[in-house]
Amino acid sequence: MLIRAWTESDRPFLRTLYLHTRREAWPWLDGSAWRLEDFDEATKDEQIWVAEEDGHRLGFASVWVNDNFLHNLFVAPGQNGRGVGHALLEKVQSEFSSTGALKCLVKNLHAVEFYQRHGWRIEARGEGPDGEYFLMHFVV
């Protein structure tokens, strides 16, 4: 599996992945107003990493580099359990210059457990437009 920096040619696939994976992962939210273009806003000015195998894109992660903030990590449906998320997370963590941070929706139990298994710790709780979230840190 290759983890590489994104290119503009990845945009159509990543837009689709972002839209469909959010709908699958967050069924308690009303995704009827979500659009393909949401990806563009959600990753604006961020470093994006793409997981690829045999020419097939499997997932992506985006990071607000200045804050060591992991903003998005999504794995394509049907690719869970293959180490895609783990590989993306390792790449992101290797790029951090200090403690990393992310927000994870409390109801997204699978993701919360995933991050905890990979050394992330819950530091605080907050409330956002999509509901209650955990603020998590990863110490480099």
A tleap script that builds the chain and sets N, CA, C and O, in Angstrom:
source leaprc.protein.ff14SB
mol = sequence {
  NMET LEU ILE ARG ALA TRP THR GLU SER ASP
  ARG PRO PHE LEU ARG THR LEU TYR LEU HIE
  THR ARG ARG GLU ALA TRP PRO TRP LEU ASP
  GLY SER ALA TRP ARG LEU GLU ASP PHE ASP
  GLU ALA THR LYS ASP GLU GLN ILE TRP VAL
  ALA GLU GLU ASP GLY HIE ARG LEU GLY PHE
  ALA SER VAL TRP VAL ASN ASP ASN PHE LEU
  HIE ASN LEU PHE VAL ALA PRO GLY GLN ASN
  GLY ARG GLY VAL GLY HIE ALA LEU LEU GLU
  LYS VAL GLN SER GLU PHE SER SER THR GLY
  ALA LEU LYS CYS LEU VAL LYS ASN LEU HIE
  ALA VAL GLU PHE TYR GLN ARG HIE GLY TRP
  ARG ILE GLU ALA ARG GLY GLU GLY PRO ASP
  GLY GLU TYR PHE LEU MET HIE PHE VAL CVAL
}
set mol.1.N position { 0.842 -1.178 0.000 }
set mol.1.CA position { 0.000 0.000 0.000 }
set mol.1.C position { 0.888 1.242 0.000 }
set mol.1.O position { 1.867 1.327 0.741 }
set mol.2.N position { 0.528 2.184 -0.835 }
set mol.2.CA position { 1.262 3.433 -0.982 }
set mol.2.C position { 0.469 4.557 -0.335 }
set mol.2.O position { -0.733 4.683 -0.568 }
set mol.3.N position { 1.129 5.374 0.475 }
set mol.3.CA position { 0.533 6.599 1.002 }
set mol.3.C position { 1.268 7.738 0.316 }
set mol.3.O position { 2.484 7.875 0.448 }
set mol.4.N position { 0.521 8.552 -0.416 }
set mol.4.CA position { 1.136 9.606 -1.217 }
set mol.4.C position { 0.362 10.902 -1.056 }
set mol.4.O position { -0.795 10.912 -0.634 }
set mol.5.N position { 1.034 12.001 -1.404 }
set mol.5.CA position { 0.361 13.293 -1.422 }
set mol.5.C position { -0.677 13.287 -2.538 }
set mol.5.O position { -0.458 12.697 -3.595 }
set mol.6.N position { -1.778 13.929 -2.304 }
set mol.6.CA position { -2.857 13.961 -3.287 }
set mol.6.C position { -2.473 14.825 -4.477 }
set mol.6.O position { -1.586 15.675 -4.393 }
set mol.7.N position { -3.154 14.591 -5.573 }
set mol.7.CA position { -3.052 15.437 -6.753 }
set mol.7.C position { -4.465 15.843 -7.148 }
set mol.7.O position { -5.440 15.227 -6.717 }
set mol.8.N position { -4.566 16.863 -7.956 }
set mol.8.CA position { -5.880 17.354 -8.371 }
set mol.8.C position { -6.712 16.255 -9.044 }
set mol.8.O position { -7.941 16.271 -8.965 }
set mol.9.N position { -6.053 15.320 -9.692 }
set mol.9.CA position { -6.792 14.239 -10.366 }
set mol.9.C position { -7.510 13.317 -9.370 }
set mol.9.O position { -8.381 12.543 -9.766 }
set mol.10.N position { -7.151 13.395 -8.079 }
set mol.10.CA position { -7.827 12.607 -7.047 }
set mol.10.C position { -9.165 13.214 -6.629 }
set mol.10.O position { -10.002 12.525 -6.045 }
set mol.11.N position { -9.374 14.504 -6.926 }
set mol.11.CA position { -10.541 15.219 -6.397 }
set mol.11.C position { -11.883 14.519 -6.660 }
set mol.11.O position { -12.649 14.350 -5.711 }
set mol.12.N position { -12.211 14.103 -7.885 }
set mol.12.CA position { -13.531 13.484 -8.084 }
set mol.12.C position { -13.753 12.250 -7.199 }
set mol.12.O position { -14.825 12.084 -6.617 }
set mol.13.N position { -12.746 11.398 -7.104 }
set mol.13.CA position { -12.890 10.205 -6.269 }
set mol.13.C position { -13.016 10.588 -4.796 }
set mol.13.O position { -13.877 10.060 -4.092 }
set mol.14.N position { -12.172 11.494 -4.327 }
set mol.14.CA position { -12.185 11.851 -2.913 }
set mol.14.C position { -13.479 12.572 -2.529 }
set mol.14.O position { -13.976 12.400 -1.416 }
set mol.15.N position { -14.017 13.366 -3.430 }
set mol.15.CA position { -15.319 13.994 -3.168 }
set mol.15.C position { -16.384 12.930 -2.934 }
set mol.15.O position { -17.157 13.012 -1.979 }
set mol.16.N position { -16.418 11.941 -3.803 }
set mol.16.CA position { -17.409 10.870 -3.703 }
set mol.16.C position { -17.189 10.055 -2.433 }
set mol.16.O position { -18.142 9.740 -1.720 }
set mol.17.N position { -15.957 9.720 -2.158 }
set mol.17.CA position { -15.623 8.967 -0.950 }
set mol.17.C position { -16.062 9.731 0.291 }
set mol.17.O position { -16.674 9.153 1.189 }
set mol.18.N position { -15.758 11.015 0.351 }
set mol.18.CA position { -16.100 11.842 1.506 }
set mol.18.C position { -17.613 11.881 1.723 }
set mol.18.O position { -18.083 11.731 2.851 }
set mol.19.N position { -18.363 12.077 0.663 }
set mol.19.CA position { -19.817 12.147 0.762 }
set mol.19.C position { -20.411 10.824 1.237 }
set mol.19.O position { -21.169 10.801 2.206 }
set mol.20.N position { -20.079 9.735 0.574 }
set mol.20.CA position { -20.691 8.449 0.880 }
set mol.20.C position { -20.231 7.865 2.209 }
set mol.20.O position { -21.018 7.237 2.917 }
set mol.21.N position { -18.977 8.067 2.547 }
set mol.21.CA position { -18.467 7.504 3.795 }
set mol.21.C position { -19.047 8.232 5.000 }
set mol.21.O position { -19.325 7.605 6.022 }
set mol.22.N position { -19.234 9.544 4.896 }
set mol.22.CA position { -19.885 10.269 6.002 }
set mol.22.C position { -21.304 9.749 6.209 }
set mol.22.O position { -21.736 9.559 7.346 }
set mol.23.N position { -22.019 9.521 5.132 }
set mol.23.CA position { -23.387 9.016 5.265 }
set mol.23.C position { -23.408 7.642 5.930 }
set mol.23.O position { -24.295 7.346 6.730 }
set mol.24.N position { -22.438 6.818 5.599 }
set mol.24.CA position { -22.364 5.472 6.179 }
set mol.24.C position { -21.917 5.510 7.636 }
set mol.24.O position { -22.460 4.788 8.472 }
set mol.25.N position { -20.928 6.352 7.944 }
set mol.25.CA position { -20.334 6.375 9.283 }
set mol.25.C position { -21.168 7.157 10.295 }
set mol.25.O position { -21.081 6.899 11.496 }
set mol.26.N position { -21.959 8.094 9.832 }
set mol.26.CA position { -22.720 8.962 10.740 }
set mol.26.C position { -24.220 8.875 10.448 }
set mol.26.O position { -24.826 9.890 10.105 }
set mol.27.N position { -24.832 7.707 10.572 }
set mol.27.CA position { -26.243 7.544 10.197 }
set mol.27.C position { -27.204 8.356 11.067 }
set mol.27.O position { -28.344 8.575 10.658 }
set mol.28.N position { -26.793 8.802 12.228 }
set mol.28.CA position { -27.658 9.573 13.109 }
set mol.28.C position { -27.791 11.034 12.651 }
set mol.28.O position { -28.640 11.765 13.161 }
set mol.29.N position { -26.955 11.462 11.689 }
set mol.29.CA position { -27.041 12.827 11.167 }
set mol.29.C position { -27.851 12.853 9.878 }
set mol.29.O position { -27.862 11.881 9.122 }
set mol.30.N position { -28.517 13.951 9.638 }
set mol.30.CA position { -29.264 14.132 8.391 }
set mol.30.C position { -28.292 14.601 7.315 }
set mol.30.O position { -27.878 15.760 7.307 }
set mol.31.N position { -27.934 13.702 6.415 }
set mol.31.CA position { -26.992 14.014 5.357 }
set mol.31.C position { -27.637 14.444 4.057 }
set mol.31.O position { -26.972 14.486 3.021 }
set mol.32.N position { -28.915 14.763 4.091 }
set mol.32.CA position { -29.625 15.086 2.848 }
set mol.32.C position { -29.103 16.351 2.173 }
set mol.32.O position { -29.237 16.489 0.957 }
set mol.33.N position { -28.521 17.264 2.917 }
set mol.33.CA position { -28.003 18.501 2.329 }
set mol.33.C position { -26.519 18.407 1.971 }
set mol.33.O position { -25.962 19.345 1.399 }
set mol.34.N position { -25.879 17.297 2.297 }
set mol.34.CA position { -24.460 17.147 1.983 }
set mol.34.C position { -24.263 17.038 0.479 }
set mol.34.O position { -25.085 16.447 -0.221 }
set mol.35.N position { -23.167 17.612 -0.016 }
set mol.35.CA position { -22.886 17.629 -1.452 }
set mol.35.C position { -21.449 17.170 -1.699 }
set mol.35.O position { -20.624 17.150 -0.786 }
set mol.36.N position { -21.172 16.808 -2.927 }
set mol.36.CA position { -19.808 16.410 -3.304 }
set mol.36.C position { -18.816 17.524 -3.007 }
set mol.36.O position { -17.692 17.255 -2.584 }
set mol.37.N position { -19.218 18.764 -3.223 }
set mol.37.CA position { -18.324 19.906 -3.031 }
set mol.37.C position { -17.951 20.150 -1.571 }
set mol.37.O position { -17.052 20.942 -1.293 }
set mol.38.N position { -18.621 19.488 -0.643 }
set mol.38.CA position { -18.270 19.628 0.776 }
set mol.38.C position { -16.820 19.225 1.022 }
set mol.38.O position { -16.161 19.773 1.905 }
set mol.39.N position { -16.332 18.284 0.255 }
set mol.39.CA position { -14.936 17.854 0.373 }
set mol.39.C position { -13.997 19.038 0.180 }
set mol.39.O position { -13.019 19.184 0.914 }
set mol.40.N position { -14.288 19.880 -0.802 }
set mol.40.CA position { -13.416 21.009 -1.119 }
set mol.40.C position { -13.276 21.946 0.080 }
set mol.40.O position { -12.173 22.378 0.416 }
set mol.41.N position { -14.390 22.252 0.713 }
set mol.41.CA position { -14.363 23.151 1.871 }
set mol.41.C position { -13.713 22.475 3.080 }
set mol.41.O position { -12.969 23.110 3.827 }
set mol.42.N position { -14.000 21.180 3.267 }
set mol.42.CA position { -13.497 20.447 4.433 }
set mol.42.C position { -11.992 20.237 4.392 }
set mol.42.O position { -11.382 19.970 5.428 }
set mol.43.N position { -11.388 20.350 3.230 }
set mol.43.CA position { -9.947 20.097 3.106 }
set mol.43.C position { -9.174 21.323 2.620 }
set mol.43.O position { -7.981 21.229 2.328 }
set mol.44.N position { -9.843 22.460 2.534 }
set mol.44.CA position { -9.209 23.682 2.021 }
set mol.44.C position { -7.953 24.029 2.828 }
set mol.44.O position { -7.990 24.106 4.056 }
set mol.45.N position { -6.852 24.235 2.120 }
set mol.45.CA position { -5.558 24.610 2.713 }
set mol.45.C position { -4.963 23.522 3.602 }
set mol.45.O position { -4.097 23.813 4.427 }
set mol.46.N position { -5.404 22.287 3.451 }
set mol.46.CA position { -4.872 21.187 4.256 }
set mol.46.C position { -3.966 20.293 3.415 }
set mol.46.O position { -4.098 20.225 2.193 }
set mol.47.N position { -3.050 19.615 4.086 }
set mol.47.CA position { -2.233 18.581 3.450 }
set mol.47.C position { -3.105 17.333 3.360 }
set mol.47.O position { -3.672 16.892 4.359 }
set mol.48.N position { -3.210 16.770 2.163 }
set mol.48.CA position { -4.037 15.581 1.967 }
set mol.48.C position { -3.154 14.413 1.559 }
set mol.48.O position { -2.328 14.522 0.653 }
set mol.49.N position { -3.343 13.299 2.246 }
set mol.49.CA position { -2.636 12.059 1.939 }
set mol.49.C position { -3.642 11.045 1.412 }
set mol.49.O position { -4.759 10.949 1.921 }
set mol.50.N position { -3.250 10.295 0.400 }
set mol.50.CA position { -4.120 9.304 -0.224 }
set mol.50.C position { -3.496 7.920 -0.071 }
set mol.50.O position { -2.304 7.731 -0.316 }
set mol.51.N position { -4.319 6.958 0.338 }
set mol.51.CA position { -3.889 5.554 0.387 }
set mol.51.C position { -4.291 4.916 -0.936 }
set mol.51.O position { -5.428 5.046 -1.390 }
set mol.52.N position { -3.332 4.226 -1.543 }
set mol.52.CA position { -3.567 3.638 -2.857 }
set mol.52.C position { -2.910 2.260 -2.915 }
set mol.52.O position { -1.840 2.036 -2.347 }
set mol.53.N position { -3.573 1.353 -3.609 }
set mol.53.CA position { -3.013 0.022 -3.814 }
set mol.53.C position { -3.386 -0.439 -5.214 }
set mol.53.O position { -4.558 -0.433 -5.592 }
set mol.54.N position { -2.385 -0.837 -5.971 }
set mol.54.CA position { -2.596 -1.302 -7.347 }
set mol.54.C position { -3.421 -0.311 -8.172 }
set mol.54.O position { -4.270 -0.705 -8.972 }
set mol.55.N position { -3.152 0.987 -7.961 }
set mol.55.CA position { -3.846 2.020 -8.717 }
set mol.55.C position { -5.230 2.368 -8.217 }
set mol.55.O position { -5.894 3.224 -8.800 }
set mol.56.N position { -5.688 1.720 -7.138 }
set mol.56.CA position { -7.015 1.993 -6.578 }
set mol.56.C position { -6.875 2.821 -5.306 }
set mol.56.O position { -6.112 2.468 -4.406 }
set mol.57.N position { -7.609 3.911 -5.240 }
set mol.57.CA position { -7.608 4.752 -4.041 }
set mol.57.C position { -8.473 4.081 -2.972 }
set mol.57.O position { -9.593 3.647 -3.240 }
set mol.58.N position { -7.931 4.008 -1.760 }
set mol.58.CA position { -8.606 3.294 -0.678 }
set mol.58.C position { -9.073 4.202 0.454 }
set mol.58.O position { -9.907 3.803 1.266 }
set mol.59.N position { -8.542 5.413 0.510 }
set mol.59.CA position { -8.895 6.328 1.585 }
set mol.59.C position { -8.031 7.557 1.540 }
set mol.59.O position { -7.130 7.679 0.710 }
set mol.60.N position { -8.323 8.484 2.462 }
set mol.60.CA position { -7.521 9.704 2.540 }
set mol.60.C position { -7.538 10.256 3.955 }
set mol.60.O position { -8.407 9.934 4.765 }
set mol.61.N position { -6.556 11.093 4.226 }
set mol.61.CA position { -6.493 11.855 5.473 }
set mol.61.C position { -6.112 13.278 5.111 }
set mol.61.O position { -5.330 13.505 4.188 }
set mol.62.N position { -6.668 14.237 5.844 }
set mol.62.CA position { -6.279 15.632 5.634 }
set mol.62.C position { -5.901 16.253 6.971 }
set mol.62.O position { -6.502 15.967 8.007 }
set mol.63.N position { -4.879 17.118 6.918 }
set mol.63.CA position { -4.291 17.684 8.129 }
set mol.63.C position { -4.118 19.186 7.972 }
set mol.63.O position { -3.625 19.667 6.952 }
set mol.64.N position { -4.533 19.919 9.003 }
set mol.64.CA position { -4.211 21.335 9.094 }
set mol.64.C position { -2.809 21.372 9.707 }
set mol.64.O position { -2.649 21.267 10.923 }
set mol.65.N position { -1.807 21.523 8.852 }
set mol.65.CA position { -0.404 21.343 9.234 }
set mol.65.C position { 0.026 22.289 10.343 }
set mol.65.O position { 0.716 21.865 11.270 }
set mol.66.N position { -0.362 23.559 10.276 }
set mol.66.CA position { 0.095 24.546 11.264 }
set mol.66.C position { -0.270 24.166 12.693 }
set mol.66.O position { 0.432 24.534 13.635 }
set mol.67.N position { -1.366 23.429 12.854 }
set mol.67.CA position { -1.829 23.048 14.186 }
set mol.67.C position { -1.645 21.564 14.491 }
set mol.67.O position { -2.080 21.099 15.545 }
set mol.68.N position { -1.003 20.804 13.583 }
set mol.68.CA position { -0.894 19.347 13.773 }
set mol.68.C position { -2.274 18.761 14.049 }
set mol.68.O position { -2.437 17.914 14.928 }
set mol.69.N position { -3.269 19.225 13.285 }
set mol.69.CA position { -4.657 18.837 13.514 }
set mol.69.C position { -5.143 17.923 12.398 }
set mol.69.O position { -5.251 18.333 11.243 }
set mol.70.N position { -5.435 16.675 12.764 }
set mol.70.CA position { -5.999 15.708 11.821 }
set mol.70.C position { -7.482 16.036 11.671 }
set mol.70.O position { -8.275 15.815 12.586 }
set mol.71.N position { -7.835 16.558 10.524 }
set mol.71.CA position { -9.202 17.026 10.305 }
set mol.71.C position { -10.099 15.929 9.742 }
set mol.71.O position { -11.264 15.825 10.127 }
set mol.72.N position { -9.575 15.117 8.841 }
set mol.72.CA position { -10.364 14.065 8.204 }
set mol.72.C position { -9.528 12.804 8.032 }
set mol.72.O position { -8.345 12.870 7.701 }
set mol.73.N position { -10.150 11.671 8.259 }
set mol.73.CA position { -9.565 10.384 7.907 }
set mol.73.C position { -10.728 9.490 7.511 }
set mol.73.O position { -11.560 9.132 8.345 }
set mol.74.N position { -10.782 9.130 6.233 }
set mol.74.CA position { -11.877 8.325 5.716 }
set mol.74.C position { -11.335 7.167 4.895 }
set mol.74.O position { -10.431 7.334 4.077 }
set mol.75.N position { -11.899 5.998 5.125 }
set mol.75.CA position { -11.543 4.783 4.394 }
set mol.75.C position { -12.754 4.384 3.558 }
set mol.75.O position { -13.888 4.418 4.036 }
set mol.76.N position { -12.507 4.012 2.326 }
set mol.76.CA position { -13.595 3.644 1.411 }
set mol.76.C position { -14.391 2.468 1.964 }
set mol.76.O position { -13.824 1.549 2.555 }
set mol.77.N position { -15.717 2.502 1.769 }
set mol.77.CA position { -16.533 1.360 2.181 }
set mol.77.C position { -16.001 0.067 1.554 }
set mol.77.O position { -15.619 0.030 0.384 }
set mol.78.N position { -15.991 -0.974 2.361 }
set mol.78.CA position { -15.497 -2.263 1.900 }
set mol.78.C position { -14.006 -2.458 2.109 }
set mol.78.O position { -13.480 -3.546 1.875 }
set mol.79.N position { -13.317 -1.399 2.552 }
set mol.79.CA position { -11.867 -1.491 2.753 }
set mol.79.C position { -11.475 -1.531 4.231 }
set mol.79.O position { -10.288 -1.612 4.550 }
set mol.80.N position { -12.445 -1.477 5.126 }
set mol.80.CA position { -12.143 -1.527 6.558 }
set mol.80.C position { -11.508 -2.860 6.925 }
set mol.80.O position { -11.819 -3.896 6.336 }
set mol.81.N position { -10.620 -2.819 7.900 }
set mol.81.CA position { -9.966 -4.025 8.377 }
set mol.81.C position { -8.759 -4.449 7.550 }
set mol.81.O position { -8.177 -5.503 7.804 }
set mol.82.N position { -8.377 -3.643 6.566 }
set mol.82.CA position { -7.233 -3.975 5.704 }
set mol.82.C position { -5.986 -3.164 6.054 }
set mol.82.O position { -4.959 -3.299 5.389 }
set mol.83.N position { -6.063 -2.326 7.084 }
set mol.83.CA position { -4.908 -1.534 7.486 }
set mol.83.C position { -4.804 -0.188 6.789 }
set mol.83.O position { -3.792 0.499 6.924 }
set mol.84.N position { -5.833 0.200 6.047 }
set mol.84.CA position { -5.802 1.474 5.327 }
set mol.84.C position { -5.771 2.640 6.314 }
set mol.84.O position { -4.920 3.523 6.209 }
set mol.85.N position { -6.696 2.642 7.266 }
set mol.85.CA position { -6.728 3.702 8.273 }
set mol.85.C position { -5.450 3.753 9.073 }
set mol.85.O position { -4.926 4.831 9.354 }
set mol.86.N position { -4.947 2.594 9.440 }
set mol.86.CA position { -3.696 2.520 10.194 }
set mol.86.C position { -2.542 3.141 9.404 }
set mol.86.O position { -1.760 3.915 9.956 }
set mol.87.N position { -2.436 2.811 8.136 }
set mol.87.CA position { -1.349 3.344 7.299 }
set mol.87.C position { -1.471 4.857 7.150 }
set mol.87.O position { -0.471 5.570 7.236 }
set mol.88.N position { -2.678 5.348 6.930 }
set mol.88.CA position { -2.871 6.798 6.825 }
set mol.88.C position { -2.530 7.488 8.142 }
set mol.88.O position { -1.876 8.531 8.150 }
set mol.89.N position { -2.973 6.909 9.246 }
set mol.89.CA position { -2.722 7.499 10.552 }
set mol.89.C position { -1.226 7.528 10.856 }
set mol.89.O position { -0.722 8.525 11.374 }
set mol.90.N position { -0.521 6.459 10.545 }
set mol.90.CA position { 0.929 6.450 10.767 }
set mol.90.C position { 1.625 7.538 9.956 }
set mol.90.O position { 2.541 8.191 10.456 }
set mol.91.N position { 1.200 7.738 8.711 }
set mol.91.CA position { 1.790 8.789 7.884 }
set mol.91.C position { 1.534 10.158 8.498 }
set mol.91.O position { 2.448 10.974 8.617 }
set mol.92.N position { 0.294 10.404 8.883 }
set mol.92.CA position { -0.061 11.686 9.491 }
set mol.92.C position { 0.769 11.917 10.752 }
set mol.92.O position { 1.358 12.985 10.923 }
set mol.93.N position { 0.817 10.926 11.628 }
set mol.93.CA position { 1.551 11.062 12.891 }
set mol.93.C position { 3.034 11.306 12.647 }
set mol.93.O position { 3.669 12.046 13.398 }
set mol.94.N position { 3.590 10.700 11.616 }
set mol.94.CA position { 5.017 10.887 11.327 }
set mol.94.C position { 5.321 12.313 10.863 }
set mol.94.O position { 6.468 12.755 10.925 }
set mol.95.N position { 4.302 13.026 10.402 }
set mol.95.CA position { 4.475 14.400 9.919 }
set mol.95.C position { 4.273 15.443 11.020 }
set mol.95.O position { 4.623 16.608 10.828 }
set mol.96.N position { 3.718 15.052 12.161 }
set mol.96.CA position { 3.481 16.013 13.237 }
set mol.96.C position { 4.792 16.561 13.771 }
set mol.96.O position { 5.762 15.820 13.929 }
set mol.97.N position { 4.821 17.858 14.048 }
set mol.97.CA position { 6.009 18.484 14.628 }
set mol.97.C position { 5.893 18.582 16.149 }
set mol.97.O position { 6.885 18.841 16.830 }
set mol.98.N position { 4.705 18.380 16.675 }
set mol.98.CA position { 4.467 18.349 18.122 }
set mol.98.C position { 3.177 17.561 18.349 }
set mol.98.O position { 2.723 16.843 17.458 }
set mol.99.N position { 2.592 17.692 19.526 }
set mol.99.CA position { 1.384 16.945 19.845 }
set mol.99.C position { 0.319 17.123 18.773 }
set mol.99.O position { 0.002 18.246 18.380 }
set mol.100.N position { -0.232 16.006 18.304 }
set mol.100.CA position { -1.307 16.036 17.323 }
set mol.100.C position { -2.655 16.132 18.009 }
set mol.100.O position { -2.807 15.749 19.169 }
set mol.101.N position { -3.629 16.647 17.279 }
set mol.101.CA position { -4.977 16.783 17.818 }
set mol.101.C position { -6.005 16.388 16.758 }
set mol.101.O position { -5.734 16.433 15.558 }
set mol.102.N position { -7.177 16.004 17.226 }
set mol.102.CA position { -8.322 15.747 16.348 }
set mol.102.C position { -9.587 15.837 17.181 }
set mol.102.O position { -9.549 15.762 18.409 }
set mol.103.N position { -10.707 15.998 16.493 }
set mol.103.CA position { -12.014 15.929 17.121 }
set mol.103.C position { -12.730 14.735 16.511 }
set mol.103.O position { -12.737 14.558 15.293 }
set mol.104.N position { -13.334 13.914 17.371 }
set mol.104.CA position { -14.052 12.729 16.915 }
set mol.104.C position { -15.430 12.723 17.559 }
set mol.104.O position { -15.551 12.851 18.778 }
set mol.105.N position { -16.464 12.577 16.749 }
set mol.105.CA position { -17.816 12.560 17.281 }
set mol.105.C position { -17.981 11.423 18.291 }
set mol.105.O position { -17.591 10.285 18.028 }
set mol.106.N position { -18.554 11.739 19.425 }
set mol.106.CA position { -18.736 10.770 20.508 }
set mol.106.C position { -19.528 9.559 20.021 }
set mol.106.O position { -19.227 8.428 20.402 }
set mol.107.N position { -20.541 9.790 19.178 }
set mol.107.CA position { -21.368 8.680 18.690 }
set mol.107.C position { -20.644 7.790 17.682 }
set mol.107.O position { -21.130 6.705 17.362 }
set mol.108.N position { -19.518 8.220 17.189 }
set mol.108.CA position { -18.759 7.432 16.218 }
set mol.108.C position { -17.844 6.469 16.978 }
set mol.108.O position { -16.622 6.613 16.968 }
set mol.109.N position { -18.451 5.502 17.625 }
set mol.109.CA position { -17.732 4.597 18.522 }
set mol.109.C position { -16.588 3.865 17.825 }
set mol.109.O position { -15.516 3.696 18.406 }
set mol.110.N position { -16.807 3.434 16.593 }
set mol.110.CA position { -15.764 2.723 15.847 }
set mol.110.C position { -14.521 3.598 15.704 }
set mol.110.O position { -13.403 3.124 15.907 }
set mol.111.N position { -14.707 4.860 15.360 }
set mol.111.CA position { -13.567 5.766 15.185 }
set mol.111.C position { -12.889 6.073 16.516 }
set mol.111.O position { -11.660 6.097 16.592 }
set mol.112.N position { -13.673 6.308 17.562 }
set mol.112.CA position { -13.092 6.583 18.880 }
set mol.112.C position { -12.193 5.423 19.300 }
set mol.112.O position { -11.065 5.637 19.744 }
set mol.113.N position { -12.692 4.199 19.160 }
set mol.113.CA position { -11.900 3.021 19.523 }
set mol.113.C position { -10.662 2.889 18.640 }
set mol.113.O position { -9.589 2.531 19.126 }
set mol.114.N position { -10.803 3.173 17.350 }
set mol.114.CA position { -9.673 3.115 16.417 }
set mol.114.C position { -8.557 4.049 16.875 }
set mol.114.O position { -7.401 3.637 16.972 }
set mol.115.N position { -8.895 5.289 17.152 }
set mol.115.CA position { -7.866 6.258 17.563 }
set mol.115.C position { -7.242 5.865 18.902 }
set mol.115.O position { -6.030 5.994 19.077 }
set mol.116.N position { -8.040 5.397 19.832 }
set mol.116.CA position { -7.490 4.987 21.126 }
set mol.116.C position { -6.529 3.813 20.972 }
set mol.116.O position { -5.495 3.766 21.639 }
set mol.117.N position { -6.863 2.870 20.102 }
set mol.117.CA position { -5.954 1.734 19.858 }
set mol.117.C position { -4.618 2.199 19.293 }
set mol.117.O position { -3.604 1.519 19.449 }
set mol.118.N position { -4.615 3.340 18.648 }
set mol.118.CA position { -3.398 3.861 18.022 }
set mol.118.C position { -2.728 4.956 18.843 }
set mol.118.O position { -1.949 5.746 18.309 }
set mol.119.N position { -3.027 5.007 20.134 }
set mol.119.CA position { -2.289 5.872 21.041 }
set mol.119.C position { -2.879 7.253 21.275 }
set mol.119.O position { -2.266 8.072 21.960 }
set mol.120.N position { -4.041 7.527 20.728 }
set mol.120.CA position { -4.685 8.821 20.950 }
set mol.120.C position { -5.438 8.781 22.272 }
set mol.120.O position { -6.019 7.758 22.633 }
set mol.121.N position { -5.425 9.898 22.994 }
set mol.121.CA position { -6.072 9.988 24.300 }
set mol.121.C position { -7.119 11.090 24.296 }
set mol.121.O position { -6.912 12.163 23.729 }
set mol.122.N position { -8.243 10.808 24.936 }
set mol.122.CA position { -9.297 11.809 25.074 }
set mol.122.C position { -8.849 12.846 26.099 }
set mol.122.O position { -8.487 12.510 27.227 }
set mol.123.N position { -8.881 14.113 25.684 }
set mol.123.CA position { -8.458 15.202 26.561 }
set mol.123.C position { -9.634 16.034 27.052 }
set mol.123.O position { -9.591 16.584 28.152 }
set mol.124.N position { -10.691 16.130 26.235 }
set mol.124.CA position { -11.828 16.974 26.601 }
set mol.124.C position { -13.027 16.593 25.748 }
set mol.124.O position { -12.907 15.826 24.793 }
set mol.125.N position { -14.185 17.138 26.104 }
set mol.125.CA position { -15.416 16.985 25.332 }
set mol.125.C position { -15.864 18.364 24.897 }
set mol.125.O position { -15.594 19.360 25.569 }
set mol.126.N position { -16.547 18.415 23.778 }
set mol.126.CA position { -17.090 19.675 23.295 }
set mol.126.C position { -18.358 19.427 22.513 }
set mol.126.O position { -18.767 18.282 22.317 }
set mol.127.N position { -18.975 20.497 22.069 }
set mol.127.CA position { -20.208 20.416 21.293 }
set mol.127.C position { -19.991 21.191 20.007 }
set mol.127.O position { -19.552 22.340 20.028 }
set mol.128.N position { -20.306 20.547 18.877 }
set mol.128.CA position { -20.166 21.179 17.579 }
set mol.128.C position { -21.450 21.061 16.787 }
set mol.128.O position { -22.441 20.530 17.291 }
set mol.129.N position { -21.451 21.546 15.554 }
set mol.129.CA position { -22.662 21.509 14.740 }
set mol.129.C position { -23.177 20.087 14.467 }
set mol.129.O position { -24.368 19.894 14.224 }
set mol.130.N position { -22.273 19.089 14.508 }
set mol.130.CA position { -22.674 17.706 14.249 }
set mol.130.C position { -22.893 16.916 15.533 }
set mol.130.O position { -23.117 15.707 15.485 }
set mol.131.N position { -22.829 17.591 16.685 }
set mol.131.CA position { -23.065 16.923 17.955 }
set mol.131.C position { -21.838 16.943 18.857 }
set mol.131.O position { -20.856 17.637 18.595 }
set mol.132.N position { -21.927 16.164 19.920 }
set mol.132.CA position { -20.869 16.114 20.913 }
set mol.132.C position { -19.641 15.402 20.339 }
set mol.132.O position { -19.764 14.413 19.617 }
set mol.133.N position { -18.458 15.919 20.673 }
set mol.133.CA position { -17.217 15.327 20.183 }
set mol.133.C position { -16.202 15.216 21.317 }
set mol.133.O position { -16.296 15.892 22.342 }
set mol.134.N position { -15.224 14.331 21.091 }
set mol.134.CA position { -14.055 14.244 21.947 }
set mol.134.C position { -12.920 15.000 21.281 }
set mol.134.O position { -12.718 14.878 20.073 }
set mol.135.N position { -12.182 15.776 22.053 }
set mol.135.CA position { -10.913 16.328 21.602 }
set mol.135.C position { -9.865 15.305 22.026 }
set mol.135.O position { -9.746 14.979 23.207 }
set mol.136.N position { -9.109 14.802 21.055 }
set mol.136.CA position { -8.119 13.765 21.319 }
set mol.136.C position { -6.726 14.275 20.958 }
set mol.136.O position { -6.565 15.064 20.027 }
set mol.137.N position { -5.718 13.811 21.711 }
set mol.137.CA position { -4.323 14.173 21.447 }
set mol.137.C position { -3.469 12.945 21.226 }
set mol.137.O position { -3.715 11.871 21.775 }
set mol.138.N position { -2.455 13.142 20.401 }
set mol.138.CA position { -1.418 12.137 20.179 }
set mol.138.C position { -0.089 12.817 20.465 }
set mol.138.O position { 0.262 13.802 19.816 }
set mol.139.N position { 0.652 12.292 21.437 }
set mol.139.CA position { 1.930 12.887 21.796 }
set mol.139.C position { 3.030 12.261 20.956 }
set mol.139.O position { 3.203 11.042 20.947 }
set mol.140.N position { 3.767 13.102 20.254 }
set mol.140.CA position { 4.850 12.636 19.373 }
set mol.140.C position { 6.003 12.129 20.202 }
set mol.140.O position { 7.014 11.692 19.651 }
savepdb mol mol.pdb
quit
